[in-house]
Amino acid sequence: MSAELAQTVNHQVRLAARPVGLPTDACWQLAAEPVAAAGAGGVIVRTLALSLDPAMRGWMNEGKSYIPPVGIGEVMRAGGVGVVVASDSPAFPVGAHVSGGLGVQEYLSIPAEQLRKSGLARIDLRLGTLTQWLNVLGMPGMTAYFGLLDVGRPQPGQTVVVSGAAGAVGQTVGQLARIKGCRVVGIAGGPAKCEWVVKELGFDACIDYKHQSVKDGLKEYCPKGVDVYFDNVGGDILDAVLTRITRGARIVICGAISQYNATEAVQGPKNYLSLLVNRARMEGMVVFDYADRYGEAVAEMAGYLKDGRMKSREDVVPGGVAAFPATLLKLFKGENFGKLVLQVASE
């Protein structure tokens, strides 16, 4: 590590307290410490941008889940993209662009013994921009790809409905379903988002849940029912879709952002007996289960980006790590338009 890097301050956001409801400033501690040495065989990454995702709210909770919770006092977990600024590893030379679990901090030092299991991966900016590597080519895109194709299993001509349609996962689900020959109906909040997914992304229709009954919209736009529902929100919208599913329908449970900040018990689906009547299937999915197959999804969707069949919209917020607490709240207020990204540094 150079003398200059050794004297550099690494600003971080650490979890100070577990939230009840929406996270508040009291949940966070802004910290600063010297950049840690990585040692022989290790690497140091400078964070350029971070992915802000609804799943972060679940990672802040105590209790058993698909991934251990962030510990009190630990750097907040976050996926990101960055550039290698110091290296003793031939796999990650200085100047290489990478993605991985960088955390909400400006620098990440990874010792050699942790490098293999860290999940750090090189990224090719010829395939997509830095922010696209946090969207279509990143975790949201992988979630959309495997959730739709492996769990939802859409067939050409079927009707696919996706909630959170203008968000990171939803935008890719809808475009991918169209590419696979399906009819696609989105659910989003506000006329601007609905107009965008129809006119720019090619959805067949979009239901504005803020100004229209979802149940009425489904009757209008899905007259033959819903064959695949990709659920990002849970709650009342999931219940409405359950009333319109076809025989043998597949419901992909990806997320439930409407429930993440609830201070009372999470509300399950009231209309779940529709699964029985329609011999339908509801299945949860976690993207990390497909980690060994990310390469095939990146290769396919990078091709769609290149030939123009797929678009990738990111809502990039400047401000560095200090802006993380306020920027995260944009997710739960529905203020982001596209994949929410926090810019930490420029190249």
C-alpha positions as CSV (number, residue, x, y, z in Angstrom):
1,M,0.0,0.0,0.0
2,S,1.3,3.4,-1.0
3,A,2.1,6.0,1.6
4,E,-0.6,8.2,0.2
5,L,-3.2,5.5,0.5
6,A,-2.0,4.7,4.1
7,Q,-2.8,8.3,5.0
8,T,-6.2,8.3,3.4
9,V,-9.4,8.3,5.6
10,N,-12.0,5.7,4.9
11,H,-15.5,7.2,5.6
12,Q,-18.1,4.6,6.6
13,V,-21.7,4.1,7.6
14,R,-22.2,1.6,10.4
15,L,-25.4,0.2,11.9
16,A,-25.9,1.8,15.3
17,A,-29.4,0.5,16.2
18,R,-32.0,-1.8,14.8
19,P,-35.0,0.2,13.4
20,V,-38.6,-0.1,14.3
21,G,-40.5,1.0,11.2
22,L,-38.6,3.3,8.9
23,P,-34.9,3.6,9.6
24,T,-34.0,6.9,11.3
25,D,-30.8,8.8,11.8
26,A,-30.4,7.1,15.2
27,C,-29.9,3.8,13.3
28,W,-26.6,5.0,11.8
29,Q,-23.2,5.9,12.9
30,L,-20.9,7.9,10.5
31,A,-17.4,6.6,11.1
32,A,-13.9,7.4,9.8
33,E,-10.8,5.3,10.0
34,P,-7.5,4.9,8.1
35,V,-7.6,2.6,5.0
36,A,-6.7,-0.8,6.3
37,A,-3.7,-2.7,4.7
38,A,-4.7,-5.8,2.8
39,G,-1.4,-7.6,3.3
40,A,0.3,-10.2,1.0
41,G,-2.0,-11.4,-1.7
42,G,-4.8,-9.0,-0.8
43,V,-6.5,-6.1,-2.6
44,I,-7.9,-2.7,-1.8
45,V,-10.9,-1.4,-3.7
46,R,-12.1,2.2,-3.9
47,T,-15.9,2.3,-4.0
48,L,-17.4,4.2,-6.9
49,A,-21.1,3.5,-6.6
50,L,-23.4,1.5,-4.3
51,S,-26.6,-0.3,-5.0
52,L,-29.5,0.7,-2.7
53,D,-32.0,-2.1,-2.5
54,P,-35.2,-2.9,-0.5
55,A,-33.5,-6.0,0.9
56,M,-31.3,-3.8,3.0
57,R,-34.2,-3.2,5.3
58,G,-34.4,-6.9,6.1
59,W,-30.7,-7.1,6.7
60,M,-31.0,-4.6,9.5
61,N,-33.4,-6.9,11.5
62,E,-32.3,-9.3,14.1
63,G,-33.4,-12.9,13.5
64,K,-33.0,-15.8,11.2
65,S,-33.2,-15.1,7.4
66,Y,-31.5,-16.2,4.2
67,I,-28.5,-14.2,5.2
68,P,-27.2,-13.2,8.6
69,P,-28.2,-9.7,9.8
70,V,-25.8,-6.8,9.9
71,G,-24.3,-6.7,13.3
72,I,-24.6,-3.6,15.5
73,G,-21.4,-1.6,14.9
74,E,-20.7,-3.2,11.6
75,V,-20.4,-1.4,8.3
76,M,-23.8,-1.5,6.5
77,R,-23.9,-4.3,3.9
78,A,-24.2,-3.1,0.3
79,G,-23.4,-4.3,-3.1
80,G,-21.3,-1.9,-5.2
81,V,-18.9,-1.3,-8.0
82,G,-15.4,0.0,-7.6
83,V,-11.8,0.1,-8.9
84,V,-8.8,-1.7,-7.5
85,V,-6.3,0.8,-6.1
86,A,-3.8,-1.5,-4.5
87,S,-3.2,-5.2,-5.2
88,D,-1.0,-8.1,-4.5
89,S,-3.2,-10.5,-6.5
90,P,-2.8,-11.3,-10.2
91,A,-6.6,-11.9,-10.5
92,F,-7.3,-8.2,-9.5
93,P,-4.7,-5.9,-11.0
94,V,-4.6,-2.2,-10.1
95,G,-7.1,-0.3,-12.3
96,A,-9.5,-3.3,-12.7
97,H,-13.2,-2.6,-12.2
98,V,-14.9,-4.9,-9.8
99,S,-18.3,-5.6,-8.2
100,G,-19.1,-7.2,-4.9
101,G,-20.2,-6.6,-1.4
102,L,-18.2,-3.4,-0.8
103,G,-20.3,-2.1,2.1
104,V,-21.3,1.5,2.7
105,Q,-17.7,2.8,2.8
106,E,-15.2,4.5,0.6
107,Y,-12.6,1.7,0.6
108,L,-12.7,-2.1,1.2
109,S,-9.5,-4.0,2.1
110,I,-9.7,-7.7,1.4
111,P,-6.9,-10.0,2.8
112,A,-5.8,-12.9,0.7
113,E,-7.5,-15.5,2.9
114,Q,-10.8,-13.8,2.4
115,L,-10.5,-12.9,-1.3
116,R,-11.9,-16.2,-2.7
117,K,-15.1,-16.2,-0.5
118,S,-15.6,-12.4,-0.7
119,G,-17.6,-12.6,-4.0
120,L,-15.4,-9.9,-5.6
121,A,-15.6,-10.2,-9.4
122,R,-14.1,-8.3,-12.3
123,I,-16.6,-6.5,-14.5
124,D,-16.2,-5.6,-18.2
125,L,-17.3,-2.1,-19.0
126,R,-17.5,-3.0,-22.6
127,L,-20.7,-4.9,-21.7
128,G,-22.3,-2.1,-19.7
129,T,-21.7,1.0,-17.8
130,L,-20.8,1.1,-14.1
131,T,-24.4,1.8,-13.1
132,Q,-25.7,-0.9,-15.4
133,W,-23.5,-3.4,-13.5
134,L,-25.6,-2.4,-10.5
135,N,-28.9,-2.8,-12.4
136,V,-29.5,-5.2,-15.4
137,L,-26.1,-6.8,-15.2
138,G,-26.0,-6.8,-11.4
139,M,-28.0,-8.3,-8.6
140,P,-31.4,-6.8,-9.7
141,G,-30.9,-8.2,-13.2
142,M,-29.9,-11.6,-11.9
143,T,-33.0,-11.6,-9.6
144,A,-35.2,-10.7,-12.5
145,Y,-33.6,-13.3,-14.9
146,F,-33.7,-16.3,-12.6
147,G,-36.9,-15.4,-10.8
148,L,-38.8,-15.0,-14.0
149,L,-37.3,-17.8,-16.1
150,D,-36.5,-20.5,-13.5
151,V,-39.3,-19.9,-11.0
152,G,-42.0,-18.2,-13.2
153,R,-41.4,-20.3,-16.3
154,P,-43.4,-18.1,-18.7
155,Q,-44.4,-19.5,-22.0
156,P,-44.9,-17.4,-25.2
157,G,-48.3,-15.9,-25.4
158,Q,-48.9,-16.0,-21.6
159,T,-49.7,-12.9,-19.5
160,V,-47.0,-11.8,-17.1
161,V,-47.8,-9.2,-14.4
162,V,-45.0,-7.5,-12.4
163,S,-45.4,-5.1,-9.5
164,G,-42.8,-2.5,-8.8
165,A,-42.6,-2.3,-12.6
166,A,-40.5,0.8,-12.8
167,G,-38.0,-0.3,-10.1
168,A,-34.7,-2.1,-10.6
169,V,-36.1,-5.7,-10.7
170,G,-39.4,-4.9,-12.2
171,Q,-38.1,-3.1,-15.3
172,T,-35.9,-6.1,-16.2
173,V,-38.6,-8.7,-15.5
174,G,-41.1,-6.9,-17.9
175,Q,-38.6,-6.4,-20.7
176,L,-37.3,-10.0,-20.4
177,A,-40.9,-11.3,-20.5
178,R,-41.6,-9.3,-23.7
179,I,-38.4,-10.7,-25.3
180,K,-39.6,-14.2,-24.5
181,G,-42.9,-13.6,-26.3
182,C,-45.2,-12.8,-23.4
183,R,-47.9,-10.2,-22.8
184,V,-46.7,-7.9,-20.0
185,V,-48.7,-5.8,-17.6
186,G,-46.9,-3.7,-15.0
187,I,-48.1,-2.2,-11.7
188,A,-46.4,1.1,-10.7
189,G,-47.1,4.2,-8.7
190,G,-47.8,7.4,-10.7
191,P,-48.5,8.3,-14.3
192,A,-44.9,9.1,-15.2
193,K,-43.7,5.7,-14.2
194,C,-46.6,3.9,-16.0
195,E,-46.0,5.9,-19.1
196,W,-42.3,5.1,-19.1
197,V,-42.7,1.3,-18.8
198,V,-45.3,1.3,-21.6
199,K,-43.7,3.8,-24.0
200,E,-40.1,3.2,-23.3
201,L,-39.9,-0.4,-22.1
202,G,-42.6,-1.9,-24.3
203,F,-45.0,-3.2,-21.6
204,D,-48.5,-3.8,-23.0
205,A,-50.1,-1.9,-20.2
206,C,-49.5,-0.5,-16.7
207,I,-51.8,-0.1,-13.7
208,D,-51.2,3.1,-11.7
209,Y,-52.0,1.8,-8.2
210,K,-52.1,5.3,-6.8
211,H,-54.9,6.4,-9.1
212,Q,-56.7,3.2,-10.1
213,S,-58.0,0.1,-8.3
214,V,-55.5,-2.7,-9.0
215,K,-58.4,-5.2,-9.2
216,D,-60.2,-3.1,-11.8
217,G,-56.9,-2.7,-13.8
218,L,-56.3,-6.4,-13.8
219,K,-59.9,-7.0,-15.1
220,E,-59.3,-4.5,-17.9
221,Y,-55.7,-5.5,-19.0
222,C,-55.8,-9.2,-18.1
223,P,-59.2,-10.4,-19.3
224,K,-58.0,-14.0,-19.6
225,G,-56.3,-13.9,-16.2
226,V,-52.7,-13.8,-15.0
227,D,-50.4,-16.7,-15.8
228,V,-47.2,-15.5,-14.1
229,Y,-47.1,-12.8,-11.3
230,F,-43.7,-11.5,-10.3
231,D,-44.3,-10.0,-6.8
232,N,-42.0,-7.2,-5.5
233,V,-44.5,-5.6,-3.1
234,G,-46.8,-8.0,-1.2
235,G,-49.7,-6.8,0.7
236,D,-53.0,-5.7,-0.9
237,I,-51.6,-5.9,-4.5
238,L,-50.6,-9.5,-4.1
239,D,-54.2,-10.2,-2.8
240,A,-55.7,-8.5,-5.8
241,V,-53.6,-10.5,-8.2
242,L,-54.6,-13.7,-6.5
243,T,-58.2,-13.1,-7.5
244,R,-57.2,-13.1,-11.2
245,I,-54.7,-16.0,-11.6
246,T,-55.3,-18.8,-14.2
247,R,-55.2,-22.5,-13.6
248,G,-51.5,-23.5,-13.1
249,A,-50.3,-20.0,-12.6
250,R,-46.9,-19.3,-11.1
251,I,-46.4,-16.6,-8.5
252,V,-42.8,-15.5,-7.8
253,I,-42.3,-14.1,-4.4
254,C,-39.3,-11.8,-4.8
255,G,-40.0,-9.1,-2.2
256,A,-42.6,-7.4,-0.2
257,I,-41.6,-3.7,0.2
258,S,-45.1,-2.8,1.4
259,Q,-44.4,-4.8,4.5
260,Y,-40.7,-4.1,5.3
261,N,-41.3,-1.2,7.7
262,A,-44.5,-2.5,9.3
263,T,-44.5,-2.1,13.1
264,E,-47.1,-4.8,13.4
265,A,-47.1,-8.4,12.3
266,V,-46.5,-8.9,8.5
267,Q,-49.8,-9.5,6.7
268,G,-49.9,-12.6,4.7
269,P,-52.2,-13.2,1.6
270,K,-55.9,-13.3,2.4
271,N,-56.8,-14.9,-0.9
272,Y,-54.3,-17.8,-0.8
273,L,-57.1,-20.3,-1.4
274,S,-57.0,-19.2,-5.0
275,L,-53.8,-21.2,-5.2
276,L,-55.8,-24.4,-4.4
277,V,-58.7,-23.6,-6.7
278,N,-56.4,-22.9,-9.6
279,R,-53.8,-25.6,-8.8
280,A,-51.3,-22.7,-8.8
281,R,-47.9,-22.4,-7.3
282,M,-46.4,-19.6,-5.1
283,E,-42.6,-19.8,-4.6
284,G,-40.0,-17.6,-3.0
285,M,-36.6,-16.9,-4.6
286,V,-33.3,-15.6,-3.4
287,V,-30.8,-14.5,-6.0
288,F,-27.8,-15.8,-4.2
289,D,-28.9,-19.3,-4.9
290,Y,-28.0,-18.8,-8.5
291,A,-24.5,-17.3,-8.0
292,D,-22.8,-20.0,-10.0
293,R,-25.0,-19.1,-13.0
294,Y,-24.7,-15.3,-13.0
295,G,-22.4,-15.5,-16.0
296,E,-25.0,-17.0,-18.3
297,A,-27.5,-14.3,-17.4
298,V,-25.0,-11.5,-17.8
299,A,-24.0,-12.8,-21.3
300,E,-27.6,-13.0,-22.5
301,M,-28.8,-9.6,-21.1
302,A,-25.6,-7.8,-22.2
303,G,-26.6,-8.8,-25.7
304,Y,-30.1,-7.4,-25.2
305,L,-28.6,-4.1,-24.0
306,K,-26.2,-4.0,-27.0
307,D,-28.9,-4.6,-29.6
308,G,-31.4,-2.2,-28.0
309,R,-34.0,-4.8,-27.0
310,M,-33.4,-3.9,-23.3
311,K,-33.0,-0.6,-21.5
312,S,-31.5,0.1,-18.1
313,R,-32.6,3.1,-16.1
314,E,-30.7,4.2,-13.0
315,D,-31.6,6.9,-10.5
316,V,-28.1,8.1,-9.5
317,V,-27.9,10.2,-6.3
318,P,-24.6,12.0,-5.6
319,G,-23.4,12.8,-2.1
320,G,-21.0,10.0,-1.0
321,V,-21.5,7.7,1.9
322,A,-22.8,10.5,4.1
323,A,-25.9,10.7,1.9
324,F,-26.7,7.0,2.4
325,P,-29.3,7.3,5.3
326,A,-31.4,9.9,3.5
327,T,-31.1,8.2,0.1
328,L,-32.1,4.8,1.4
329,L,-35.5,6.3,2.4
330,K,-36.3,7.2,-1.2
331,L,-36.9,3.5,-1.8
332,F,-39.6,3.2,0.8
333,K,-41.3,6.5,-0.2
334,G,-41.4,5.4,-3.8
335,E,-39.3,8.5,-4.8
336,N,-36.8,6.6,-7.0
337,F,-37.4,6.3,-10.7
338,G,-35.4,3.3,-11.8
339,K,-32.6,1.5,-10.0
340,L,-31.5,3.5,-7.0
341,V,-27.7,4.1,-7.0
342,L,-25.6,6.2,-4.6
343,Q,-22.6,7.7,-6.2
344,V,-19.7,7.5,-3.8
345,A,-16.8,8.8,-6.0
346,S,-15.9,9.5,-9.6
347,E,-13.3,7.7,-11.5
